[in-house]
Amino acid sequence: MTIFPFQINEVIHLYSRVAKLKPSTMLEKEQSDPKDIVRISAEGKKKQVLEQTRGQVLERIRDTK
């Protein structure tokens, strides 16, 4: 693997920027903004409810035997 001088310089600059930050500010930034938002469509919700219901019914059937 070859490492070029510009890559080393980029890492040095990144390290110097991160070293100046306080750990508490980094944690606050991570906790304040949710980065991933998942939205389930109506059809997806319907499928999810049907799968949960099917699983619960099968579980009850198995418990009664």
C-alpha positions as CSV (number, residue, x, y, z in Angstrom):
1,M,0.0,0.0,0.0
2,T,1.4,3.4,-1.0
3,I,0.9,6.4,1.2
4,F,1.4,9.8,-0.5
5,P,2.6,13.0,1.2
6,F,-0.7,14.8,0.6
7,Q,-2.5,12.0,2.4
8,I,-0.3,12.5,5.4
9,N,-0.9,16.2,5.4
10,E,-4.6,15.7,5.3
11,V,-4.4,13.4,8.3
12,I,-2.3,15.9,10.2
13,H,-4.8,18.7,9.5
14,L,-7.7,16.6,10.5
15,Y,-5.9,15.6,13.7
16,S,-5.1,19.2,14.6
17,R,-8.8,20.2,14.1
18,V,-10.1,17.3,16.2
19,A,-7.5,17.9,18.9
20,K,-8.8,21.5,19.4
21,L,-12.3,20.3,20.0
22,K,-13.5,19.5,23.5
23,P,-14.9,16.0,23.9
24,S,-18.1,17.3,25.5
25,T,-18.9,19.5,22.4
26,M,-18.5,16.5,20.1
27,L,-20.9,14.5,22.3
28,E,-23.4,17.3,22.3
29,K,-23.3,17.5,18.5
30,E,-23.9,13.8,18.2
31,Q,-26.8,13.7,20.6
32,S,-28.6,16.9,19.3
33,D,-29.1,16.0,15.7
34,P,-30.6,12.7,14.6
35,K,-28.8,11.9,11.4
36,D,-30.9,8.9,10.2
37,I,-34.6,9.2,9.9
38,V,-36.6,6.2,8.8
39,R,-40.2,6.7,7.5
40,I,-42.4,3.7,6.9
41,S,-45.1,3.9,4.3
42,A,-48.7,3.0,5.0
43,E,-48.2,-0.2,3.1
44,G,-45.0,-1.0,5.1
45,K,-46.8,-0.4,8.4
46,K,-49.7,-2.6,7.3
47,K,-47.2,-5.4,6.5
48,Q,-45.4,-4.9,9.8
49,V,-48.7,-5.2,11.7
50,L,-49.7,-8.3,9.8
51,E,-46.4,-9.9,10.5
52,Q,-46.5,-9.1,14.2
53,T,-50.1,-10.4,14.4
54,R,-49.2,-13.6,12.6
55,G,-46.3,-14.2,14.9
56,Q,-48.4,-13.6,18.0
57,V,-51.1,-15.9,16.7
58,L,-48.6,-18.7,16.0
59,E,-47.1,-18.2,19.4
60,R,-50.4,-18.6,21.1
61,I,-51.2,-21.7,19.0
62,R,-47.9,-23.3,20.0
63,D,-48.5,-22.4,23.7
64,T,-51.9,-24.1,23.8
65,K,-50.7,-27.4,22.5
